[in-house]
Amino acid sequence: MQWTLRILKTPALAVILLGLLTAACNVRPVYGPNGGYGIDKVSAELAAIGIDPAKGRVSQELRNRLIFTFNHGRSVAEKRYQMSYTLAESDDAIAIEERSGAPSSYRLTVIVQYRVMDPVANTVITAGTVRASASYDRSSQSFANIRARRDAENRAANSAADEITARLSTFFATQQ
């Protein structure tokens, strides 16, 4: 017991001991630069996903974020998969002003149902539903209300796109 306390009091020995304890850990990124874990495969698979055209402003925000995240700003010619999605949004009042009884804060919720297909085999390779929320405040200024809602729409769409990207990255990382 005495020697253990003496080792832990010496910084150099404590660092060496910590290094030996964590040497067996295997932590690796899901996507990023190639570290020998098939990461380039995940990035290539994400880049091979074509995304259906958007049907509205919030859908376009989601689509833009997915395209940029999948392709990392690069142009990719060959699309082996096709993603279709539907987006629904709703507003809920979450705070009421005491004097006027009017809602002062809202929560915007975006629900995205997505499906990635292999068009050659005509099969669905993965599908899911993602929910993302963002809150915003309302005031007596109409322009501020419009901008606050638009900002909440953007934040919710980007959050949903990031969740879809994480799910698809995990899916492709676990495929052999």
C-alpha positions as CSV (number, residue, x, y, z in Angstrom):
1,M,0.0,0.0,0.0
2,Q,2.9,2.4,0.8
3,W,4.6,1.9,-2.5
4,T,1.3,2.5,-4.4
5,L,0.9,5.9,-2.8
6,R,4.5,6.8,-3.4
7,I,4.1,5.9,-7.1
8,L,1.0,8.1,-7.4
9,K,2.7,11.0,-5.8
10,T,5.4,11.0,-8.4
11,P,4.0,12.6,-11.6
12,A,6.2,10.8,-14.1
13,L,5.4,7.4,-12.7
14,A,1.7,8.3,-12.5
15,V,1.7,9.2,-16.2
16,I,3.4,6.0,-17.1
17,L,1.0,4.0,-15.0
18,L,-2.0,5.8,-16.6
19,G,-0.5,5.1,-20.1
20,L,-0.2,1.4,-19.3
21,L,-3.8,1.2,-18.0
22,T,-5.3,2.9,-21.1
23,A,-3.0,1.1,-23.7
24,A,-5.7,-1.6,-24.2
25,C,-8.4,0.9,-25.0
26,N,-9.6,1.0,-28.6
27,V,-11.3,4.3,-29.3
28,R,-11.7,5.2,-33.0
29,P,-13.6,7.9,-34.9
30,V,-16.6,6.9,-37.0
31,Y,-15.6,9.1,-39.9
32,G,-12.6,11.3,-40.6
33,P,-9.1,10.8,-41.9
34,N,-8.1,7.2,-42.5
35,G,-6.7,5.6,-39.4
36,G,-6.9,2.0,-40.7
37,Y,-10.5,1.4,-39.4
38,G,-12.4,1.6,-42.6
39,I,-13.1,5.3,-42.2
40,D,-12.6,6.0,-45.8
41,K,-15.2,3.4,-46.6
42,V,-17.8,5.3,-44.5
43,S,-17.0,8.6,-46.1
44,A,-17.2,7.0,-49.6
45,E,-20.5,5.4,-48.8
46,L,-22.0,8.7,-47.5
47,A,-20.7,10.5,-50.6
48,A,-22.5,7.9,-52.7
49,I,-25.9,8.9,-51.4
50,G,-28.0,11.0,-53.7
51,I,-30.8,13.0,-52.0
52,D,-34.2,13.7,-53.4
53,P,-35.1,17.3,-54.2
54,A,-36.6,19.5,-51.4
55,K,-40.2,20.4,-51.2
56,G,-39.9,23.5,-49.0
57,R,-37.5,25.9,-47.3
58,V,-36.9,23.8,-44.2
59,S,-36.5,20.7,-46.4
60,Q,-34.0,22.6,-48.5
61,E,-32.0,23.5,-45.4
62,L,-32.0,19.8,-44.4
63,R,-31.0,18.7,-47.9
64,N,-28.2,21.3,-48.1
65,R,-26.7,20.2,-44.8
66,L,-26.9,16.5,-45.7
67,I,-25.2,17.2,-49.1
68,F,-22.4,19.2,-47.5
69,T,-21.9,16.7,-44.7
70,F,-22.0,13.7,-47.0
71,N,-19.7,15.1,-49.7
72,H,-17.5,17.4,-47.5
73,G,-17.9,20.1,-50.1
74,R,-16.6,17.9,-52.9
75,S,-18.5,17.0,-56.1
76,V,-19.1,13.3,-56.4
77,A,-20.2,11.8,-59.7
78,E,-21.3,8.3,-58.8
79,K,-24.4,7.9,-56.6
80,R,-25.0,4.3,-55.7
81,Y,-27.8,5.0,-53.2
82,Q,-30.8,7.3,-53.2
83,M,-32.3,8.9,-50.1
84,S,-35.9,10.0,-49.9
85,Y,-37.4,11.8,-47.0
86,T,-40.5,13.5,-45.7
87,L,-40.4,16.4,-43.3
88,A,-43.1,17.5,-40.9
89,E,-42.9,20.5,-38.6
90,S,-45.0,21.7,-35.7
91,D,-45.1,24.6,-33.3
92,D,-45.9,24.3,-29.6
93,A,-46.3,27.2,-27.2
94,I,-44.1,26.6,-24.2
95,A,-44.4,29.9,-22.3
96,I,-47.4,32.2,-21.8
97,E,-47.1,35.9,-20.8
98,E,-48.9,36.5,-17.6
99,R,-50.5,39.8,-18.5
100,S,-51.6,39.2,-22.0
101,G,-52.1,35.5,-22.0
102,A,-50.3,35.3,-25.4
103,P,-47.6,32.7,-26.0
104,S,-44.1,34.3,-25.7
105,S,-41.9,31.2,-26.4
106,Y,-42.4,28.4,-28.9
107,R,-40.8,25.1,-29.6
108,L,-40.5,24.1,-33.2
109,T,-40.3,20.4,-33.8
110,V,-39.1,18.8,-37.1
111,I,-39.8,15.1,-37.7
112,V,-37.9,13.6,-40.7
113,Q,-38.6,10.1,-42.0
114,Y,-35.9,9.0,-44.3
115,R,-35.2,6.0,-46.4
116,V,-32.0,5.0,-48.2
117,M,-32.5,2.7,-51.2
118,D,-30.2,0.8,-53.5
119,P,-31.9,1.7,-56.9
120,V,-30.2,-1.2,-58.7
121,A,-31.5,-3.9,-56.4
122,N,-34.6,-1.8,-55.6
123,T,-34.2,-2.5,-51.9
124,V,-34.3,-0.3,-48.8
125,I,-30.9,-0.6,-47.1
126,T,-31.8,1.5,-44.1
127,A,-34.6,3.8,-42.9
128,G,-35.5,5.7,-39.8
129,T,-37.2,8.6,-38.1
130,V,-35.4,11.6,-36.6
131,R,-36.9,14.3,-34.4
132,A,-35.2,17.6,-33.7
133,S,-36.5,20.6,-31.7
134,A,-35.5,24.3,-31.4
135,S,-37.1,27.0,-29.3
136,Y,-37.6,30.6,-30.2
137,D,-39.1,33.7,-28.5
138,R,-41.8,36.0,-29.9
139,S,-42.1,39.7,-29.3
140,S,-44.2,42.6,-30.5
141,Q,-41.9,43.1,-33.5
142,S,-43.1,41.1,-36.5
143,F,-39.7,41.1,-38.3
144,A,-38.0,39.8,-35.2
145,N,-40.7,37.0,-35.0
146,I,-40.1,36.0,-38.6
147,R,-36.3,35.8,-38.1
148,A,-36.6,34.0,-34.8
149,R,-38.8,31.3,-36.4
150,R,-36.5,31.0,-39.4
151,D,-33.5,30.6,-37.2
152,A,-35.3,27.9,-35.2
153,E,-36.2,26.1,-38.5
154,N,-32.6,26.2,-39.6
155,R,-31.3,24.9,-36.2
156,A,-33.8,22.1,-36.1
157,A,-33.1,21.1,-39.7
158,N,-29.4,21.1,-39.2
159,S,-29.8,19.1,-36.0
160,A,-31.9,16.5,-37.8
161,A,-29.4,16.3,-40.6
162,D,-26.5,15.8,-38.2
163,E,-28.5,13.0,-36.5
164,I,-29.2,11.3,-39.9
165,T,-25.5,11.6,-40.8
166,A,-24.5,10.0,-37.5
167,R,-27.0,7.1,-37.9
168,L,-25.9,6.5,-41.5
169,S,-22.2,6.6,-40.6
170,T,-22.8,4.1,-37.8
171,F,-24.8,1.9,-40.3
172,F,-22.0,1.9,-42.9
173,A,-19.3,1.5,-40.3
174,T,-20.9,-1.7,-39.0
175,Q,-21.5,-3.2,-42.5
176,Q,-18.9,-5.7,-43.7
